Amino acid sequence: MSQLDNDQRPLDLLGTCRSGRIEVSIRILDAGTETAYHPDDWKDSIVEIEAGAVEIETRDGQAVAFQAGDVFWLAGLPVRALHNRGDIPAVLVTATRRRAPITKGPQAAATPTST
């Protein structure tokens, strides 16, 4: 087995995203199933296929296949559905930026009251 340079290694979102600013989640698409695409479910997400394969179907009927190790995003694409036409579950790992909490701005320091 040859040694891989950093540029040649798989991204491995599951094992490397440890930032408090990134939320990592796992989605399973069972073998032989499909799921409708809802853009808000994938907003700001980078997707890595951890296992299995997924076929992305566009609204005009075209399909693009991704397999374990592939990385992609769906933002802005005319996706209709995600299909798993394989015999094993597809494991998709998503990395999404956490939304910053809304703040009201600087708060005045509380002043002690005397009694």
C-alpha positions as CSV (number, residue, x, y, z in Angstrom):
1,M,0.0,0.0,0.0
2,S,1.4,3.4,-0.9
3,Q,1.5,6.4,1.4
4,L,-1.0,9.1,0.4
5,D,-0.2,12.9,0.4
6,N,-2.6,15.1,2.2
7,D,-3.9,16.2,-1.2
8,Q,-4.9,12.6,-2.1
9,R,-6.6,11.6,1.1
10,P,-10.4,11.5,1.3
11,L,-11.9,14.5,3.1
12,D,-13.4,12.4,6.0
13,L,-15.9,15.0,7.3
14,L,-17.0,12.6,10.1
15,G,-13.5,12.2,11.5
16,T,-12.1,15.7,11.0
17,C,-14.8,18.3,11.6
18,R,-14.3,19.3,15.3
19,S,-15.1,23.0,15.1
20,G,-17.8,24.5,17.3
21,R,-18.8,26.4,14.1
22,I,-19.6,23.3,12.1
23,E,-22.4,20.9,12.7
24,V,-21.8,17.4,11.4
25,S,-24.7,15.0,10.9
26,I,-25.3,11.6,9.3
27,R,-28.2,10.8,7.0
28,I,-29.0,7.3,5.9
29,L,-30.7,6.5,2.6
30,D,-31.8,2.9,2.8
31,A,-31.1,0.5,-0.2
32,G,-33.6,0.8,-3.0
33,T,-35.2,4.0,-1.7
34,E,-35.4,7.6,-2.7
35,T,-36.1,10.8,-0.9
36,A,-37.5,14.1,-2.2
37,Y,-35.1,17.0,-2.2
38,H,-36.0,19.9,0.1
39,P,-33.4,22.7,-0.3
40,D,-33.7,23.9,3.3
41,D,-32.7,20.5,4.6
42,W,-29.3,20.8,2.7
43,K,-28.7,24.6,3.0
44,D,-25.0,25.4,3.5
45,S,-24.1,21.7,3.6
46,I,-21.1,20.0,2.2
47,V,-22.0,16.3,1.7
48,E,-19.6,13.3,1.7
49,I,-20.7,9.8,0.8
50,E,-19.3,7.7,3.6
51,A,-20.7,4.4,2.3
52,G,-22.8,3.1,-0.5
53,A,-23.8,5.3,-3.5
54,V,-26.4,8.0,-4.3
55,E,-27.9,9.1,-7.5
56,I,-29.0,12.7,-7.7
57,E,-31.9,13.3,-10.0
58,T,-32.5,16.8,-11.4
59,R,-35.9,18.3,-12.1
60,D,-35.3,17.8,-15.9
61,G,-34.7,14.0,-15.4
62,Q,-30.9,13.9,-15.6
63,A,-29.0,11.9,-13.0
64,V,-25.5,12.1,-11.5
65,A,-24.1,9.2,-9.5
66,F,-21.9,9.6,-6.4
67,Q,-20.1,6.9,-4.5
68,A,-18.2,6.4,-1.2
69,G,-15.5,9.1,-0.9
70,D,-17.2,11.6,-3.2
71,V,-17.9,15.1,-1.9
72,F,-20.4,17.6,-3.2
73,W,-23.0,20.2,-2.4
74,L,-26.5,20.7,-3.6
75,A,-27.0,24.5,-3.1
76,G,-28.4,26.2,-6.1
77,L,-28.8,23.0,-8.2
78,P,-32.2,21.9,-9.7
79,V,-32.4,18.7,-7.7
80,R,-35.7,16.7,-7.5
81,A,-34.7,13.6,-5.5
82,L,-31.9,11.5,-4.1
83,H,-31.9,7.8,-5.0
84,N,-30.1,4.8,-3.5
85,R,-30.3,2.2,-6.3
86,G,-27.8,0.0,-4.5
87,D,-28.0,-3.1,-2.2
88,I,-26.6,-1.4,0.9
89,P,-27.6,1.7,2.8
90,A,-26.0,5.0,1.6
91,V,-24.4,6.9,4.5
92,L,-24.2,10.6,3.8
93,V,-22.2,12.9,6.2
94,T,-23.1,16.6,6.1
95,A,-21.1,19.5,7.4
96,T,-23.1,22.6,7.9
97,R,-22.1,26.0,9.3
98,R,-23.9,26.7,12.6
99,R,-26.0,29.8,12.6
100,A,-24.6,32.5,14.9
101,P,-27.0,33.3,17.7
102,I,-28.8,36.6,17.3
103,T,-27.6,39.1,19.9
104,K,-29.1,42.4,21.0
105,G,-25.8,44.2,20.9
106,P,-23.7,45.4,23.9
107,Q,-25.6,45.3,27.2
108,A,-25.1,47.9,29.8
109,A,-23.5,46.6,33.0
110,A,-26.0,46.2,35.9
111,T,-25.5,48.8,38.6
112,P,-25.8,47.7,42.2
113,T,-28.7,49.3,44.2
114,S,-28.3,50.5,47.7
115,T,-30.9,49.9,50.4
